[in-house]
Amino acid sequence: MSALPFAKLLNLDLPLITYNGACISSYPEGQIIEKTPISMDVAREMFGELEDAGYYVKVYIEDTLYVEETTRAAIEFSGIFAIPFVID
C-alpha cells in the first residue's frame, strides 16, 4: 500500500487505514485486520457514469494504478506514491 513509505519514515507502530478506509492492516506486520472493497459491479457502474459525465477516472487496486491512457496525473500519482500504473 502506498502508505508504507510514510509509515516507515515516521517509524509508526500502529494500524494503517488505507484505500479510503476500505482496508485496515497492522503495521509493521502487514496483516489485514479488515478489508471492505466495493463490488466490481458497483465499481463498473460508477466508473461508467463518471466517464459518461466527462470525468477522468483512475482505478487503484492492490498497489497498482489502472488508467485508460498515460497522462500527467497518472505519472505524478505513480511517482509520488512509488507505484506502477497500467494502461487498461
PDB file of N, CA, C and O in Angstrom:
ATOM      1  N   MET A   1       0.826  -1.174   0.000  1.00  0.00           N
ATOM      2  CA  MET A   1       0.000   0.000   0.000  1.00  0.00           C
ATOM      3  C   MET A   1       0.874   1.242   0.000  1.00  0.00           C
ATOM      4  O   MET A   1       1.973   1.227   0.555  1.00  0.00           O
ATOM      5  N   SER A   2       0.413   2.284  -0.598  1.00  0.00           N
ATOM      6  CA  SER A   2       1.234   3.480  -0.766  1.00  0.00           C
ATOM      7  C   SER A   2       1.524   4.204   0.546  1.00  0.00           C
ATOM      8  O   SER A   2       2.359   5.108   0.567  1.00  0.00           O
ATOM      9  N   ALA A   3       0.872   3.842   1.620  1.00  0.00           N
ATOM     10  CA  ALA A   3       1.138   4.464   2.917  1.00  0.00           C
ATOM     11  C   ALA A   3       2.419   3.933   3.543  1.00  0.00           C
ATOM     12  O   ALA A   3       2.950   4.550   4.467  1.00  0.00           O
ATOM     13  N   LEU A   4       2.925   2.807   3.063  1.00  0.00           N
ATOM     14  CA  LEU A   4       4.096   2.182   3.682  1.00  0.00           C
ATOM     15  C   LEU A   4       5.323   3.082   3.743  1.00  0.00           C
ATOM     16  O   LEU A   4       5.953   3.155   4.798  1.00  0.00           O
ATOM     17  N   PRO A   5       5.696   3.776   2.662  1.00  0.00           N
ATOM     18  CA  PRO A   5       6.876   4.632   2.777  1.00  0.00           C
ATOM     19  C   PRO A   5       6.730   5.699   3.867  1.00  0.00           C
ATOM     20  O   PRO A   5       7.703   6.033   4.543  1.00  0.00           O
ATOM     21  N   PHE A   6       5.527   6.226   4.035  1.00  0.00           N
ATOM     22  CA  PHE A   6       5.288   7.240   5.049  1.00  0.00           C
ATOM     23  C   PHE A   6       5.298   6.633   6.452  1.00  0.00           C
ATOM     24  O   PHE A   6       5.810   7.242   7.391  1.00  0.00           O
ATOM     25  N   ALA A   7       4.736   5.440   6.591  1.00  0.00           N
ATOM     26  CA  ALA A   7       4.744   4.763   7.887  1.00  0.00           C
ATOM     27  C   ALA A   7       6.175   4.441   8.310  1.00  0.00           C
ATOM     28  O   ALA A   7       6.529   4.588   9.480  1.00  0.00           O
ATOM     29  N   LYS A   8       6.998   4.001   7.353  1.00  0.00           N
ATOM     30  CA  LYS A   8       8.403   3.728   7.657  1.00  0.00           C
ATOM     31  C   LYS A   8       9.137   5.003   8.045  1.00  0.00           C
ATOM     32  O   LYS A   8       9.878   5.022   9.028  1.00  0.00           O
ATOM     33  N   LEU A   9       8.936   6.056   7.286  1.00  0.00           N
ATOM     34  CA  LEU A   9       9.590   7.330   7.545  1.00  0.00           C
ATOM     35  C   LEU A   9       9.244   7.869   8.938  1.00  0.00           C
ATOM     36  O   LEU A   9      10.102   8.423   9.625  1.00  0.00           O
ATOM     37  N   LEU A  10       7.997   7.705   9.343  1.00  0.00           N
ATOM     38  CA  LEU A  10       7.535   8.204  10.637  1.00  0.00           C
ATOM     39  C   LEU A  10       7.747   7.203  11.771  1.00  0.00           C
ATOM     40  O   LEU A  10       7.436   7.483  12.928  1.00  0.00           O
ATOM     41  N   ASN A  11       8.289   6.015  11.415  1.00  0.00           N
ATOM     42  CA  ASN A  11       8.557   4.964  12.401  1.00  0.00           C
ATOM     43  C   ASN A  11       7.296   4.612  13.201  1.00  0.00           C
ATOM     44  O   ASN A  11       7.335   4.505  14.426  1.00  0.00           O
ATOM     45  N   LEU A  12       6.192   4.436  12.492  1.00  0.00           N
ATOM     46  CA  LEU A  12       4.922   4.143  13.140  1.00  0.00           C
ATOM     47  C   LEU A  12       4.861   2.700  13.625  1.00  0.00           C
ATOM     48  O   LEU A  12       5.530   1.822  13.078  1.00  0.00           O
ATOM     49  N   ASP A  13       4.072   2.468  14.632  1.00  0.00           N
ATOM     50  CA  ASP A  13       3.812   1.128  15.149  1.00  0.00           C
ATOM     51  C   ASP A  13       2.334   1.080  15.537  1.00  0.00           C
ATOM     52  O   ASP A  13       1.979   0.994  16.712  1.00  0.00           O
ATOM     53  N   LEU A  14       1.480   1.140  14.498  1.00  0.00           N
ATOM     54  CA  LEU A  14       0.038   1.156  14.720  1.00  0.00           C
ATOM     55  C   LEU A  14      -0.660   0.744  13.434  1.00  0.00           C
ATOM     56  O   LEU A  14      -0.039   0.740  12.371  1.00  0.00           O
ATOM     57  N   PRO A  15      -1.933   0.399  13.509  1.00  0.00           N
ATOM     58  CA  PRO A  15      -2.655   0.001  12.291  1.00  0.00           C
ATOM     59  C   PRO A  15      -2.720   1.144  11.282  1.00  0.00           C
ATOM     60  O   PRO A  15      -2.796   2.317  11.647  1.00  0.00           O
ATOM     61  N   LEU A  16      -2.688   0.770  10.005  1.00  0.00           N
ATOM     62  CA  LEU A  16      -2.825   1.745   8.926  1.00  0.00           C
ATOM     63  C   LEU A  16      -4.212   1.617   8.312  1.00  0.00           C
ATOM     64  O   LEU A  16      -4.677   0.511   8.036  1.00  0.00           O
ATOM     65  N   ILE A  17      -4.862   2.740   8.104  1.00  0.00           N
ATOM     66  CA  ILE A  17      -6.159   2.773   7.444  1.00  0.00           C
ATOM     67  C   ILE A  17      -5.901   3.323   6.052  1.00  0.00           C
ATOM     68  O   ILE A  17      -5.504   4.478   5.898  1.00  0.00           O
ATOM     69  N   THR A  18      -6.126   2.491   5.034  1.00  0.00           N
ATOM     70  CA  THR A  18      -5.769   2.842   3.658  1.00  0.00           C
ATOM     71  C   THR A  18      -6.938   2.590   2.713  1.00  0.00           C
ATOM     72  O   THR A  18      -8.018   2.170   3.127  1.00  0.00           O
ATOM     73  N   TYR A  19      -6.691   2.859   1.436  1.00  0.00           N
ATOM     74  CA  TYR A  19      -7.694   2.662   0.392  1.00  0.00           C
ATOM     75  C   TYR A  19      -8.998   3.373   0.739  1.00  0.00           C
ATOM     76  O   TYR A  19     -10.084   2.801   0.644  1.00  0.00           O
ATOM     77  N   ASN A  20      -8.863   4.635   1.144  1.00  0.00           N
ATOM     78  CA  ASN A  20     -10.020   5.460   1.516  1.00  0.00           C
ATOM     79  C   ASN A  20     -10.882   4.800   2.586  1.00  0.00           C
ATOM     80  O   ASN A  20     -12.107   4.918   2.577  1.00  0.00           O
ATOM     81  N   GLY A  21     -10.226   4.110   3.501  1.00  0.00           N
ATOM     82  CA  GLY A  21     -10.919   3.480   4.617  1.00  0.00           C
ATOM     83  C   GLY A  21     -11.362   2.057   4.360  1.00  0.00           C
ATOM     84  O   GLY A  21     -11.928   1.428   5.254  1.00  0.00           O
ATOM     85  N   ALA A  22     -11.127   1.525   3.170  1.00  0.00           N
ATOM     86  CA  ALA A  22     -11.592   0.177   2.837  1.00  0.00           C
ATOM     87  C   ALA A  22     -10.680  -0.914   3.378  1.00  0.00           C
ATOM     88  O   ALA A  22     -11.042  -2.090   3.332  1.00  0.00           O
ATOM     89  N   CYS A  23      -9.502  -0.553   3.893  1.00  0.00           N
ATOM     90  CA  CYS A  23      -8.577  -1.570   4.399  1.00  0.00           C
ATOM     91  C   CYS A  23      -7.899  -1.065   5.668  1.00  0.00           C
ATOM     92  O   CYS A  23      -7.416   0.066   5.726  1.00  0.00           O
ATOM     93  N   ILE A  24      -7.874  -1.918   6.671  1.00  0.00           N
ATOM     94  CA  ILE A  24      -7.135  -1.653   7.902  1.00  0.00           C
ATOM     95  C   ILE A  24      -6.165  -2.814   8.074  1.00  0.00           C
ATOM     96  O   ILE A  24      -6.564  -3.978   8.080  1.00  0.00           O
ATOM     97  N   SER A  25      -4.888  -2.480   8.214  1.00  0.00           N
ATOM     98  CA  SER A  25      -3.882  -3.522   8.375  1.00  0.00           C
ATOM     99  C   SER A  25      -2.928  -3.163   9.503  1.00  0.00           C
ATOM    100  O   SER A  25      -2.718  -1.992   9.820  1.00  0.00           O
ATOM    101  N   SER A  26      -2.356  -4.204  10.102  1.00  0.00           N
ATOM    102  CA  SER A  26      -1.381  -3.967  11.157  1.00  0.00           C
ATOM    103  C   SER A  26      -0.085  -3.482  10.528  1.00  0.00           C
ATOM    104  O   SER A  26       0.259  -3.868   9.411  1.00  0.00           O
ATOM    105  N   TYR A  27       0.625  -2.638  11.252  1.00  0.00           N
ATOM    106  CA  TYR A  27       1.916  -2.173  10.773  1.00  0.00           C
ATOM    107  C   TYR A  27       2.879  -2.227  11.939  1.00  0.00           C
ATOM    108  O   TYR A  27       2.549  -1.725  13.014  1.00  0.00           O
ATOM    109  N   PRO A  28       4.038  -2.803  11.782  1.00  0.00           N
ATOM    110  CA  PRO A  28       4.696  -3.150  10.525  1.00  0.00           C
ATOM    111  C   PRO A  28       4.438  -4.572  10.024  1.00  0.00           C
ATOM    112  O   PRO A  28       4.983  -4.951   8.988  1.00  0.00           O
ATOM    113  N   GLU A  29       3.633  -5.364  10.715  1.00  0.00           N
ATOM    114  CA  GLU A  29       3.427  -6.768  10.324  1.00  0.00           C
ATOM    115  C   GLU A  29       2.784  -6.927   8.951  1.00  0.00           C
ATOM    116  O   GLU A  29       3.128  -7.845   8.206  1.00  0.00           O
ATOM    117  N   GLY A  30       1.855  -6.040   8.613  1.00  0.00           N
ATOM    118  CA  GLY A  30       1.211  -6.092   7.310  1.00  0.00           C
ATOM    119  C   GLY A  30       0.018  -7.022   7.218  1.00  0.00           C
ATOM    120  O   GLY A  30      -0.459  -7.302   6.118  1.00  0.00           O
ATOM    121  N   GLN A  31      -0.477  -7.509   8.351  1.00  0.00           N
ATOM    122  CA  GLN A  31      -1.627  -8.404   8.322  1.00  0.00           C
ATOM    123  C   GLN A  31      -2.920  -7.599   8.186  1.00  0.00           C
ATOM    124  O   GLN A  31      -3.098  -6.566   8.831  1.00  0.00           O
ATOM    125  N   ILE A  32      -3.813  -8.093   7.336  1.00  0.00           N
ATOM    126  CA  ILE A  32      -5.099  -7.434   7.113  1.00  0.00           C
ATOM    127  C   ILE A  32      -5.995  -7.656   8.335  1.00  0.00           C
ATOM    128  O   ILE A  32      -6.225  -8.792   8.750  1.00  0.00           O
ATOM    129  N   ILE A  33      -6.491  -6.565   8.898  1.00  0.00           N
ATOM    130  CA  ILE A  33      -7.419  -6.633  10.023  1.00  0.00           C
ATOM    131  C   ILE A  33      -8.845  -6.602   9.488  1.00  0.00           C
ATOM    132  O   ILE A  33      -9.698  -7.370   9.934  1.00  0.00           O
ATOM    133  N   GLU A  34      -9.101  -5.723   8.541  1.00  0.00           N
ATOM    134  CA  GLU A  34     -10.428  -5.590   7.926  1.00  0.00           C
ATOM    135  C   GLU A  34     -10.251  -5.061   6.511  1.00  0.00           C
ATOM    136  O   GLU A  34      -9.442  -4.167   6.265  1.00  0.00           O
ATOM    137  N   LYS A  35     -11.017  -5.622   5.588  1.00  0.00           N
ATOM    138  CA  LYS A  35     -10.953  -5.170   4.202  1.00  0.00           C
ATOM    139  C   LYS A  35     -12.372  -5.185   3.639  1.00  0.00           C
ATOM    140  O   LYS A  35     -13.030  -6.226   3.640  1.00  0.00           O
ATOM    141  N   THR A  36     -12.843  -4.037   3.159  1.00  0.00           N
ATOM    142  CA  THR A  36     -14.207  -3.915   2.678  1.00  0.00           C
ATOM    143  C   THR A  36     -14.236  -3.149   1.350  1.00  0.00           C
ATOM    144  O   THR A  36     -14.633  -1.984   1.320  1.00  0.00           O
ATOM    145  N   PRO A  37     -13.823  -3.785   0.268  1.00  0.00           N
ATOM    146  CA  PRO A  37     -13.883  -3.094  -1.033  1.00  0.00           C
ATOM    147  C   PRO A  37     -15.302  -3.076  -1.585  1.00  0.00           C
ATOM    148  O   PRO A  37     -16.150  -3.868  -1.174  1.00  0.00           O
ATOM    149  N   ILE A  38     -15.548  -2.167  -2.516  1.00  0.00           N
ATOM    150  CA  ILE A  38     -16.844  -2.179  -3.194  1.00  0.00           C
ATOM    151  C   ILE A  38     -16.826  -3.298  -4.233  1.00  0.00           C
ATOM    152  O   ILE A  38     -15.760  -3.711  -4.690  1.00  0.00           O
ATOM    153  N   SER A  39     -17.985  -3.775  -4.597  1.00  0.00           N
ATOM    154  CA  SER A  39     -18.057  -4.871  -5.572  1.00  0.00           C
ATOM    155  C   SER A  39     -17.665  -4.369  -6.963  1.00  0.00           C
ATOM    156  O   SER A  39     -17.794  -3.180  -7.258  1.00  0.00           O
ATOM    157  N   MET A  40     -17.196  -5.263  -7.800  1.00  0.00           N
ATOM    158  CA  MET A  40     -16.814  -4.904  -9.166  1.00  0.00           C
ATOM    159  C   MET A  40     -18.013  -4.386  -9.955  1.00  0.00           C
ATOM    160  O   MET A  40     -17.865  -3.475 -10.770  1.00  0.00           O
ATOM    161  N   ASP A  41     -19.186  -4.946  -9.726  1.00  0.00           N
ATOM    162  CA  ASP A  41     -20.382  -4.480 -10.440  1.00  0.00           C
ATOM    163  C   ASP A  41     -20.680  -3.018 -10.099  1.00  0.00           C
ATOM    164  O   ASP A  41     -20.972  -2.213 -10.983  1.00  0.00           O
ATOM    165  N   VAL A  42     -20.603  -2.690  -8.817  1.00  0.00           N
ATOM    166  CA  VAL A  42     -20.849  -1.312  -8.391  1.00  0.00           C
ATOM    167  C   VAL A  42     -19.769  -0.400  -8.958  1.00  0.00           C
ATOM    168  O   VAL A  42     -20.067   0.692  -9.442  1.00  0.00           O
ATOM    169  N   ALA A  43     -18.522  -0.842  -8.900  1.00  0.00           N
ATOM    170  CA  ALA A  43     -17.411  -0.030  -9.416  1.00  0.00           C
ATOM    171  C   ALA A  43     -17.577   0.229 -10.911  1.00  0.00           C
ATOM    172  O   ALA A  43     -17.419   1.364 -11.361  1.00  0.00           O
ATOM    173  N   ARG A  44     -17.890  -0.801 -11.680  1.00  0.00           N
ATOM    174  CA  ARG A  44     -18.062  -0.631 -13.135  1.00  0.00           C
ATOM    175  C   ARG A  44     -19.194   0.357 -13.452  1.00  0.00           C
ATOM    176  O   ARG A  44     -19.060   1.211 -14.328  1.00  0.00           O
ATOM    177  N   GLU A  45     -20.291   0.225 -12.734  1.00  0.00           N
ATOM    178  CA  GLU A  45     -21.424   1.128 -12.957  1.00  0.00           C
ATOM    179  C   GLU A  45     -21.037   2.570 -12.619  1.00  0.00           C
ATOM    180  O   GLU A  45     -21.341   3.498 -13.369  1.00  0.00           O
ATOM    181  N   MET A  46     -20.371   2.742 -11.490  1.00  0.00           N
ATOM    182  CA  MET A  46     -19.961   4.070 -11.049  1.00  0.00           C
ATOM    183  C   MET A  46     -18.972   4.690 -12.037  1.00  0.00           C
ATOM    184  O   MET A  46     -19.109   5.857 -12.401  1.00  0.00           O
ATOM    185  N   PHE A  47     -17.971   3.909 -12.475  1.00  0.00           N
ATOM    186  CA  PHE A  47     -16.975   4.438 -13.404  1.00  0.00           C
ATOM    187  C   PHE A  47     -17.593   4.776 -14.744  1.00  0.00           C
ATOM    188  O   PHE A  47     -17.224   5.774 -15.363  1.00  0.00           O
ATOM    189  N   GLY A  48     -18.526   3.959 -15.200  1.00  0.00           N
ATOM    190  CA  GLY A  48     -19.216   4.250 -16.449  1.00  0.00           C
ATOM    191  C   GLY A  48     -19.965   5.565 -16.387  1.00  0.00           C
ATOM    192  O   GLY A  48     -19.907   6.365 -17.321  1.00  0.00           O
ATOM    193  N   GLU A  49     -20.669   5.789 -15.286  1.00  0.00           N
ATOM    194  CA  GLU A  49     -21.414   7.039 -15.124  1.00  0.00           C
ATOM    195  C   GLU A  49     -20.476   8.241 -15.038  1.00  0.00           C
ATOM    196  O   GLU A  49     -20.766   9.298 -15.598  1.00  0.00           O
ATOM    197  N   LEU A  50     -19.367   8.082 -14.347  1.00  0.00           N
ATOM    198  CA  LEU A  50     -18.403   9.185 -14.238  1.00  0.00           C
ATOM    199  C   LEU A  50     -17.778   9.511 -15.597  1.00  0.00           C
ATOM    200  O   LEU A  50     -17.640  10.680 -15.959  1.00  0.00           O
ATOM    201  N   GLU A  51     -17.405   8.480 -16.340  1.00  0.00           N
ATOM    202  CA  GLU A  51     -16.828   8.704 -17.671  1.00  0.00           C
ATOM    203  C   GLU A  51     -17.854   9.342 -18.602  1.00  0.00           C
ATOM    204  O   GLU A  51     -17.518  10.244 -19.369  1.00  0.00           O
ATOM    205  N   ASP A  52     -19.103   8.878 -18.540  1.00  0.00           N
ATOM    206  CA  ASP A  52     -20.161   9.469 -19.367  1.00  0.00           C
ATOM    207  C   ASP A  52     -20.349  10.952 -19.049  1.00  0.00           C
ATOM    208  O   ASP A  52     -20.723  11.738 -19.920  1.00  0.00           O
ATOM    209  N   ALA A  53     -20.087  11.327 -17.799  1.00  0.00           N
ATOM    210  CA  ALA A  53     -20.231  12.726 -17.382  1.00  0.00           C
ATOM    211  C   ALA A  53     -18.967  13.544 -17.683  1.00  0.00           C
ATOM    212  O   ALA A  53     -18.910  14.739 -17.396  1.00  0.00           O
ATOM    213  N   GLY A  54     -17.953  12.884 -18.266  1.00  0.00           N
ATOM    214  CA  GLY A  54     -16.752  13.601 -18.666  1.00  0.00           C
ATOM    215  C   GLY A  54     -15.632  13.646 -17.641  1.00  0.00           C
ATOM    216  O   GLY A  54     -14.675  14.403 -17.806  1.00  0.00           O
ATOM    217  N   TYR A  55     -15.735  12.846 -16.584  1.00  0.00           N
ATOM    218  CA  TYR A  55     -14.691  12.833 -15.560  1.00  0.00           C
ATOM    219  C   TYR A  55     -13.562  11.886 -15.954  1.00  0.00           C
ATOM    220  O   TYR A  55     -13.792  10.861 -16.595  1.00  0.00           O
ATOM    221  N   TYR A  56     -12.342  12.243 -15.564  1.00  0.00           N
ATOM    222  CA  TYR A  56     -11.178  11.362 -15.729  1.00  0.00           C
ATOM    223  C   TYR A  56     -11.207  10.362 -14.585  1.00  0.00           C
ATOM    224  O   TYR A  56     -11.259  10.757 -13.420  1.00  0.00           O
ATOM    225  N   VAL A  57     -11.173   9.077 -14.900  1.00  0.00           N
ATOM    226  CA  VAL A  57     -11.277   8.039 -13.884  1.00  0.00           C
ATOM    227  C   VAL A  57      -9.982   7.240 -13.838  1.00  0.00           C
ATOM    228  O   VAL A  57      -9.468   6.808 -14.870  1.00  0.00           O
ATOM    229  N   LYS A  58      -9.468   7.050 -12.639  1.00  0.00           N
ATOM    230  CA  LYS A  58      -8.339   6.154 -12.437  1.00  0.00           C
ATOM    231  C   LYS A  58      -8.728   5.180 -11.339  1.00  0.00           C
ATOM    232  O   LYS A  58      -9.451   5.533 -10.408  1.00  0.00           O
ATOM    233  N   VAL A  59      -8.243   3.953 -11.455  1.00  0.00           N
ATOM    234  CA  VAL A  59      -8.596   2.901 -10.514  1.00  0.00           C
ATOM    235  C   VAL A  59      -7.321   2.416  -9.845  1.00  0.00           C
ATOM    236  O   VAL A  59      -6.328   2.126 -10.511  1.00  0.00           O
ATOM    237  N   TYR A  60      -7.360   2.333  -8.529  1.00  0.00           N
ATOM    238  CA  TYR A  60      -6.211   1.920  -7.731  1.00  0.00           C
ATOM    239  C   TYR A  60      -6.573   0.620  -7.038  1.00  0.00           C
ATOM    240  O   TYR A  60      -7.406   0.602  -6.132  1.00  0.00           O
ATOM    241  N   ILE A  61      -5.936  -0.484  -7.470  1.00  0.00           N
ATOM    242  CA  ILE A  61      -6.237  -1.805  -6.914  1.00  0.00           C
ATOM    243  C   ILE A  61      -4.937  -2.483  -6.512  1.00  0.00           C
ATOM    244  O   ILE A  61      -4.028  -2.648  -7.326  1.00  0.00           O
ATOM    245  N   GLU A  62      -4.862  -2.875  -5.235  1.00  0.00           N
ATOM    246  CA  GLU A  62      -3.708  -3.623  -4.732  1.00  0.00           C
ATOM    247  C   GLU A  62      -2.373  -3.030  -5.180  1.00  0.00           C
ATOM    248  O   GLU A  62      -1.535  -3.734  -5.744  1.00  0.00           O
ATOM    249  N   ASP A  63      -2.181  -1.758  -4.934  1.00  0.00           N
ATOM    250  CA  ASP A  63      -0.924  -1.058  -5.211  1.00  0.00           C
ATOM    251  C   ASP A  63      -0.577  -0.927  -6.685  1.00  0.00           C
ATOM    252  O   ASP A  63       0.594  -0.778  -7.033  1.00  0.00           O
ATOM    253  N   THR A  64      -1.567  -0.978  -7.547  1.00  0.00           N
ATOM    254  CA  THR A  64      -1.373  -0.707  -8.967  1.00  0.00           C
ATOM    255  C   THR A  64      -2.448   0.283  -9.402  1.00  0.00           C
ATOM    256  O   THR A  64      -3.618   0.151  -9.044  1.00  0.00           O
ATOM    257  N   LEU A  65      -2.029   1.268 -10.175  1.00  0.00           N
ATOM    258  CA  LEU A  65      -2.939   2.273 -10.700  1.00  0.00           C
ATOM    259  C   LEU A  65      -3.314   1.887 -12.124  1.00  0.00           C
ATOM    260  O   LEU A  65      -2.432   1.660 -12.952  1.00  0.00           O
ATOM    261  N   TYR A  66      -4.601   1.809 -12.419  1.00  0.00           N
ATOM    262  CA  TYR A  66      -5.087   1.474 -13.755  1.00  0.00           C
ATOM    263  C   TYR A  66      -5.680   2.728 -14.389  1.00  0.00           C
ATOM    264  O   TYR A  66      -6.540   3.386 -13.802  1.00  0.00           O
ATOM    265  N   VAL A  67      -5.212   3.050 -15.592  1.00  0.00           N
ATOM    266  CA  VAL A  67      -5.687   4.228 -16.311  1.00  0.00           C
ATOM    267  C   VAL A  67      -5.961   3.861 -17.765  1.00  0.00           C
ATOM    268  O   VAL A  67      -5.480   2.834 -18.244  1.00  0.00           O
ATOM    269  N   GLU A  68      -6.727   4.688 -18.469  1.00  0.00           N
ATOM    270  CA  GLU A  68      -7.016   4.426 -19.878  1.00  0.00           C
ATOM    271  C   GLU A  68      -5.874   4.853 -20.783  1.00  0.00           C
ATOM    272  O   GLU A  68      -5.666   4.280 -21.853  1.00  0.00           O
ATOM    273  N   GLU A  69      -5.124   5.880 -20.337  1.00  0.00           N
ATOM    274  CA  GLU A  69      -4.013   6.380 -21.133  1.00  0.00           C
ATOM    275  C   GLU A  69      -2.993   7.036 -20.215  1.00  0.00           C
ATOM    276  O   GLU A  69      -3.305   7.408 -19.084  1.00  0.00           O
ATOM    277  N   THR A  70      -1.786   7.173 -20.711  1.00  0.00           N
ATOM    278  CA  THR A  70      -0.753   7.860 -19.946  1.00  0.00           C
ATOM    279  C   THR A  70      -1.075   9.346 -19.902  1.00  0.00           C
ATOM    280  O   THR A  70      -1.197  10.000 -20.937  1.00  0.00           O
ATOM    281  N   THR A  71      -1.209   9.858 -18.706  1.00  0.00           N
ATOM    282  CA  THR A  71      -1.491  11.277 -18.511  1.00  0.00           C
ATOM    283  C   THR A  71      -0.512  11.821 -17.477  1.00  0.00           C
ATOM    284  O   THR A  71       0.148  11.071 -16.758  1.00  0.00           O
ATOM    285  N   ARG A  72      -0.440  13.128 -17.426  1.00  0.00           N
ATOM    286  CA  ARG A  72       0.402  13.766 -16.412  1.00  0.00           C
ATOM    287  C   ARG A  72      -0.041  13.347 -15.011  1.00  0.00           C
ATOM    288  O   ARG A  72       0.792  13.097 -14.140  1.00  0.00           O
ATOM    289  N   ALA A  73      -1.359  13.271 -14.797  1.00  0.00           N
ATOM    290  CA  ALA A  73      -1.896  12.886 -13.487  1.00  0.00           C
ATOM    291  C   ALA A  73      -1.455  11.473 -13.109  1.00  0.00           C
ATOM    292  O   ALA A  73      -1.089  11.227 -11.960  1.00  0.00           O
ATOM    293  N   ALA A  74      -1.486  10.550 -14.057  1.00  0.00           N
ATOM    294  CA  ALA A  74      -1.070   9.169 -13.786  1.00  0.00           C
ATOM    295  C   ALA A  74       0.415   9.111 -13.458  1.00  0.00           C
ATOM    296  O   ALA A  74       0.822   8.420 -12.523  1.00  0.00           O
ATOM    297  N   ILE A  75       1.219   9.830 -14.221  1.00  0.00           N
ATOM    298  CA  ILE A  75       2.664   9.842 -13.983  1.00  0.00           C
ATOM    299  C   ILE A  75       2.975  10.438 -12.616  1.00  0.00           C
ATOM    300  O   ILE A  75       3.799   9.897 -11.879  1.00  0.00           O
ATOM    301  N   GLU A  76       2.324  11.549 -12.271  1.00  0.00           N
ATOM    302  CA  GLU A  76       2.571  12.191 -10.979  1.00  0.00           C
ATOM    303  C   GLU A  76       2.128  11.302  -9.818  1.00  0.00           C
ATOM    304  O   GLU A  76       2.862  11.154  -8.840  1.00  0.00           O
ATOM    305  N   PHE A  77       0.934  10.707  -9.915  1.00  0.00           N
ATOM    306  CA  PHE A  77       0.434   9.825  -8.854  1.00  0.00           C
ATOM    307  C   PHE A  77       1.378   8.649  -8.671  1.00  0.00           C
ATOM    308  O   PHE A  77       1.726   8.294  -7.545  1.00  0.00           O
ATOM    309  N   SER A  78       1.790   8.047  -9.774  1.00  0.00           N
ATOM    310  CA  SER A  78       2.704   6.917  -9.745  1.00  0.00           C
ATOM    311  C   SER A  78       4.032   7.296  -9.088  1.00  0.00           C
ATOM    312  O   SER A  78       4.576   6.535  -8.288  1.00  0.00           O
ATOM    313  N   GLY A  79       4.545   8.468  -9.429  1.00  0.00           N
ATOM    314  CA  GLY A  79       5.815   8.911  -8.863  1.00  0.00           C
ATOM    315  C   GLY A  79       5.735   9.255  -7.394  1.00  0.00           C
ATOM    316  O   GLY A  79       6.617   8.883  -6.620  1.00  0.00           O
ATOM    317  N   ILE A  80       4.694   9.957  -7.002  1.00  0.00           N
ATOM    318  CA  ILE A  80       4.540  10.367  -5.607  1.00  0.00           C
ATOM    319  C   ILE A  80       4.417   9.163  -4.683  1.00  0.00           C
ATOM    320  O   ILE A  80       5.033   9.120  -3.618  1.00  0.00           O
ATOM    321  N   PHE A  81       3.616   8.187  -5.100  1.00  0.00           N
ATOM    322  CA  PHE A  81       3.345   7.044  -4.235  1.00  0.00           C
ATOM    323  C   PHE A  81       4.188   5.809  -4.563  1.00  0.00           C
ATOM    324  O   PHE A  81       3.996   4.747  -3.972  1.00  0.00           O
ATOM    325  N   ALA A  82       5.119   5.951  -5.505  1.00  0.00           N
ATOM    326  CA  ALA A  82       6.042   4.867  -5.872  1.00  0.00           C
ATOM    327  C   ALA A  82       5.302   3.576  -6.215  1.00  0.00           C
ATOM    328  O   ALA A  82       5.645   2.498  -5.730  1.00  0.00           O
ATOM    329  N   ILE A  83       4.274   3.708  -7.066  1.00  0.00           N
ATOM    330  CA  ILE A  83       3.515   2.556  -7.528  1.00  0.00           C
ATOM    331  C   ILE A  83       3.480   2.576  -9.049  1.00  0.00           C
ATOM    332  O   ILE A  83       3.568   3.639  -9.662  1.00  0.00           O
ATOM    333  N   PRO A  84       3.351   1.399  -9.658  1.00  0.00           N
ATOM    334  CA  PRO A  84       3.261   1.373 -11.119  1.00  0.00           C
ATOM    335  C   PRO A  84       1.873   1.763 -11.591  1.00  0.00           C
ATOM    336  O   PRO A  84       0.897   1.679 -10.846  1.00  0.00           O
ATOM    337  N   PHE A  85       1.804   2.196 -12.859  1.00  0.00           N
ATOM    338  CA  PHE A  85       0.488   2.362 -13.458  1.00  0.00           C
ATOM    339  C   PHE A  85       0.427   1.522 -14.718  1.00  0.00           C
ATOM    340  O   PHE A  85       1.435   1.310 -15.392  1.00  0.00           O
ATOM    341  N   VAL A  86      -0.773   1.046 -15.028  1.00  0.00           N
ATOM    342  CA  VAL A  86      -1.020   0.147 -16.140  1.00  0.00           C
ATOM    343  C   VAL A  86      -2.096   0.773 -16.997  1.00  0.00           C
ATOM    344  O   VAL A  86      -3.101   1.267 -16.484  1.00  0.00           O
ATOM    345  N   ILE A  87      -1.886   0.753 -18.309  1.00  0.00           N
ATOM    346  CA  ILE A  87      -2.919   1.241 -19.232  1.00  0.00           C
ATOM    347  C   ILE A  87      -3.865   0.085 -19.487  1.00  0.00           C
ATOM    348  O   ILE A  87      -3.453  -0.977 -19.956  1.00  0.00           O
ATOM    349  N   ASP A  88      -5.132   0.296 -19.177  1.00  0.00           N
ATOM    350  CA  ASP A  88      -6.118  -0.784 -19.303  1.00  0.00           C
ATOM    351  C   ASP A  88      -7.391  -0.233 -19.928  1.00  0.00           C
ATOM    352  O   ASP A  88      -8.353  -0.976 -20.124  1.00  0.00           O
TER     353      ASP A  88
END
